[in-house]
């Protein structure tokens, strides 16, 4: 089964690390897509119109970056979204 959470990252991004840590703390499997690869960077730009990372998707819905993910966690909405994945 493919993870239903995807995180576009680079290895030099503290917000990427924070997003991954939050997901790992919640024991949520995710697919990490490193946009250090130029082809993956183009895919991200085409998919979102953005070049910044992290970009987080849950069930193909763009959540945004770490700050948006953290806001969802703080409000309790993240838990609701993730319960639907199980």
Secondary structure, 3 states (H helix, E strand, C coil): CCCCEEEEECCCCHHHHHHHHHHHHCCCCCEEEECCCHHHHHHHHHHHCCCCCCEEEECCEEEECHHHHHHHHHHCHHHHHHHCCC
